[in-house]
C-alpha cells in the first residue's frame, strides 16, 4: 500500500512539474532567459576557440623561431666548411639551410594567417560579449517593467475593482458565516453539557433526601 501511495505521489508531482514547465515556457521572460542561456553558451564556446587559436599562434611562433635559428646555424656551418675545403660537409649544411629556410618561410606565412584569424576571432568575440551584456541589461529592464506591471495590476484590482472588492467581501462573509456556525455548535454543546450536569446534580440531591427520609423512618 505504501508503494502505491508513493507511485501516486510521484505521478502527481510529475504532472505538477510538467504543468509548471508549460507555464514557464509560455512566459516571455522565461523564453528570453532560455535564449540568453544559449547565447552565453555560444559566447563561452567562441572564447575557448579564441584561447585555442592564441595557443596555436604561440606554437607557430616558437616553431618559426626554431627553424630560423637552425637555418642561420646551418648557413654559418656551410660557410665554415667551404673555407675549410670540406665540400661534402658544406653541401650537407647548405641543404639543411635550404630546408630550414623554406620551413621558416612556410611557418612565417602560417603565423601571419593565424595572427589575422586570431585578430578576427577576438574582434567577433568581444562583439558577442558586448551584445550579450546589452541583452542582459535589456532583460533586467524588462523584468523591472514586468514587476511594476504585475504590481500595478494587483493594486488596481484591489483598490479600484468593484468585483475584486465584492469577492473579498464574499470571502469575509463566508468566514463570518462559518464562525457563526462554529460558535452556535460550541454554545449548543456547552449548554447541553451544562443541562446534563444540572439534572445529574438534582438527581443526586433527590436521592440523598430520599435516603435521609428512609433513615429517619427506620429510627
C-alpha positions as CSV (number, residue, x, y, z in Angstrom):
1,X,0.0,0.0,0.0
2,X,2.9,2.3,0.8
3,X,4.5,1.8,-2.6
4,X,1.1,2.5,-4.2
5,X,0.9,5.8,-2.4
6,X,4.5,6.6,-3.3
7,X,3.8,5.9,-7.0
8,X,0.6,8.1,-6.9
9,X,2.6,10.9,-5.3
10,X,5.3,10.7,-7.9
11,X,2.8,10.8,-10.7
12,X,1.1,13.9,-9.2
13,X,4.5,15.6,-8.7
14,X,5.5,14.8,-12.2
15,X,2.2,16.2,-13.6
16,X,2.6,19.3,-11.4
17,X,6.2,19.9,-12.6
18,X,5.1,19.4,-16.3
19,X,2.3,22.0,-15.8
20,X,4.7,24.5,-14.2
21,X,7.2,23.8,-17.1
22,X,4.5,24.5,-19.7
23,X,3.5,27.7,-17.9
24,X,7.2,28.7,-17.7
25,X,7.6,28.1,-21.4
26,X,4.6,30.5,-22.1
27,X,6.2,33.2,-20.0
28,X,8.0,35.7,-22.3
29,X,10.7,36.5,-19.7
30,X,11.3,32.7,-19.3
31,X,11.8,32.4,-23.1
32,X,14.2,35.3,-23.0
33,X,16.2,33.7,-20.3
34,X,16.4,30.5,-22.3
35,X,17.6,32.4,-25.3
36,X,20.2,34.3,-23.3
37,X,21.5,31.0,-21.8
38,X,22.1,29.7,-25.3
39,X,23.9,33.0,-26.2
40,X,26.0,32.6,-23.1
41,X,26.9,29.1,-24.1
42,X,27.8,30.1,-27.6
43,X,29.9,33.0,-26.3
44,X,31.8,30.7,-24.0
45,X,32.5,28.3,-26.9
46,X,33.9,31.1,-29.0
47,X,36.0,32.2,-26.1
48,X,37.5,28.7,-25.9
49,X,38.2,28.8,-29.7
50,X,39.9,32.2,-29.3
51,X,42.1,30.7,-26.5
52,X,43.0,27.7,-28.6
53,X,43.8,30.0,-31.6
54,X,46.1,32.0,-29.4
55,X,47.9,28.9,-28.3
56,X,48.4,27.8,-31.9
57,X,49.8,31.3,-32.7
58,X,52.3,30.8,-29.9
59,X,53.2,27.3,-31.2
60,X,53.7,28.6,-34.7
61,X,55.9,31.5,-33.4
62,X,58.0,29.0,-31.5
63,X,58.4,26.7,-34.5
64,X,59.3,29.6,-36.7
65,X,61.9,30.9,-34.3
66,X,63.5,27.4,-34.1
67,X,63.5,27.0,-37.9
68,X,65.1,30.4,-38.3
69,X,67.7,29.6,-35.7
70,X,68.7,26.3,-37.3
71,X,68.8,27.8,-40.7
72,X,71.1,30.6,-39.6
73,X,73.3,28.0,-37.9
74,X,73.5,25.7,-41.0
75,X,74.4,28.8,-43.1
76,X,77.2,29.6,-40.9
77,X,78.4,26.0,-40.8
78,X,78.3,25.8,-44.6
79,X,80.5,28.9,-44.8
80,X,83.0,27.4,-42.4
81,X,83.0,24.1,-44.2
82,X,83.6,25.9,-47.5
83,X,86.5,27.8,-46.1
84,X,88.0,24.6,-44.7
85,X,87.6,22.9,-48.1
86,X,85.1,20.3,-46.7
87,X,83.0,20.2,-49.8
88,X,80.7,17.3,-48.6
89,X,80.1,18.9,-45.2
90,X,79.4,22.2,-47.0
91,X,76.8,20.6,-49.3
92,X,75.1,18.9,-46.3
93,X,75.0,22.1,-44.3
94,X,73.8,24.1,-47.4
95,X,71.0,21.6,-48.0
96,X,69.9,21.8,-44.3
97,X,70.0,25.6,-44.6
98,X,67.6,25.4,-47.6
99,X,65.2,23.1,-45.9
100,X,65.0,25.1,-42.7
101,X,64.8,28.3,-44.6
102,X,61.8,27.0,-46.6
103,X,60.2,25.7,-43.4
104,X,60.7,29.1,-41.7
105,X,59.1,30.9,-44.7
106,X,56.1,28.4,-44.6
107,X,55.8,28.8,-40.8
108,X,56.0,32.6,-41.2
109,X,53.1,32.6,-43.7
110,X,51.1,30.3,-41.4
111,X,51.9,32.6,-38.5
112,X,50.7,35.6,-40.4
113,X,47.5,33.8,-41.3
114,X,46.9,32.5,-37.8
115,X,47.5,36.0,-36.4
116,X,45.0,37.5,-38.8
117,X,42.4,34.8,-37.9
118,X,43.0,35.3,-34.2
119,X,42.5,39.0,-34.5
120,X,39.2,38.5,-36.3
121,X,38.1,35.9,-33.7
122,X,39.0,38.3,-30.9
123,X,37.0,41.1,-32.5
124,X,33.9,38.9,-33.0
125,X,34.2,37.5,-29.5
126,X,34.4,41.0,-28.0
127,X,31.4,41.9,-30.1
128,X,29.5,38.9,-28.9
129,X,30.3,39.7,-25.3
130,X,29.1,43.3,-25.7
131,X,25.9,42.1,-27.4
132,X,25.3,39.6,-24.6
133,X,25.9,42.3,-22.0
134,X,23.4,44.6,-23.8
135,X,20.8,41.8,-23.9
136,X,21.4,41.0,-20.2
137,X,20.8,44.7,-19.3
138,X,17.7,44.7,-21.6
139,X,16.4,41.7,-19.7
140,X,16.8,43.5,-16.4
141,X,14.9,46.4,-17.8
142,X,12.1,44.1,-19.0
143,X,12.0,42.3,-15.7
144,X,11.7,45.6,-13.9
145,X,8.8,46.6,-16.1
146,X,7.2,43.3,-15.6
147,X,7.4,43.6,-11.9
148,X,5.9,47.1,-11.9
149,X,3.1,46.0,-14.3
150,X,2.2,42.9,-12.2
151,X,2.3,45.1,-9.0
152,X,0.1,47.7,-10.6
153,X,-2.4,45.1,-11.8
154,X,-2.7,43.7,-8.3
155,X,-3.1,47.1,-6.7
156,X,-5.6,48.2,-9.3
157,X,-7.7,45.1,-8.8
158,X,-7.7,45.6,-5.1
159,X,-8.1,49.3,-4.9
160,X,-10.3,50.1,-7.9
161,X,-12.2,47.0,-9.0
162,X,-15.6,46.5,-7.5
163,X,-15.7,42.9,-8.5
164,X,-12.4,42.3,-6.5
165,X,-13.9,44.1,-3.5
166,X,-17.1,42.1,-3.9
167,X,-15.1,38.9,-4.0
168,X,-13.2,40.0,-0.9
169,X,-16.5,40.8,0.9
170,X,-17.9,37.5,-0.1
171,X,-14.9,35.7,1.4
172,X,-15.2,37.7,4.6
173,X,-18.9,36.9,4.7
174,X,-18.2,33.2,4.2
175,X,-15.7,33.3,7.1
176,X,-18.2,35.2,9.3
177,X,-20.9,32.6,8.5
178,X,-18.6,29.7,9.2
179,X,-17.6,31.3,12.6
180,X,-21.2,31.9,13.5
181,X,-22.0,28.2,12.8
182,X,-19.0,27.2,14.8
183,X,-20.0,29.4,17.8
184,X,-23.5,28.0,17.7
185,X,-22.2,24.5,17.8
186,X,-19.9,25.3,20.7
187,X,-22.7,27.1,22.6
188,X,-25.1,24.3,22.0
189,X,-22.6,21.7,23.1
190,X,-21.8,23.8,26.2
191,X,-25.4,24.2,27.1
192,X,-26.1,20.6,26.5
193,X,-23.4,19.5,28.9
194,X,-24.5,22.2,31.4
195,X,-28.0,20.9,31.4
196,X,-26.8,17.3,31.8
197,X,-24.7,18.3,34.8
198,X,-27.5,20.3,36.4
199,X,-30.0,17.4,36.0
200,X,-27.4,14.9,37.3
201,X,-26.9,17.1,40.4
202,X,-30.6,17.4,41.1
203,X,-31.0,13.6,40.8
204,X,-28.1,13.2,43.3
205,X,-29.6,15.6,45.7
206,X,-33.1,14.0,45.4
207,X,-31.6,10.5,46.0
208,X,-29.8,11.9,49.1
209,X,-33.0,13.3,50.5
210,X,-34.8,10.1,50.0
211,X,-32.1,8.1,51.8
212,X,-32.2,10.5,54.7
213,X,-36.0,10.2,54.9
214,X,-35.8,6.4,55.0
215,X,-33.2,6.5,57.7
216,X,-35.5,8.8,59.9
217,X,-38.4,6.4,59.4
218,X,-36.3,3.4,60.5
219,X,-35.2,5.2,63.6
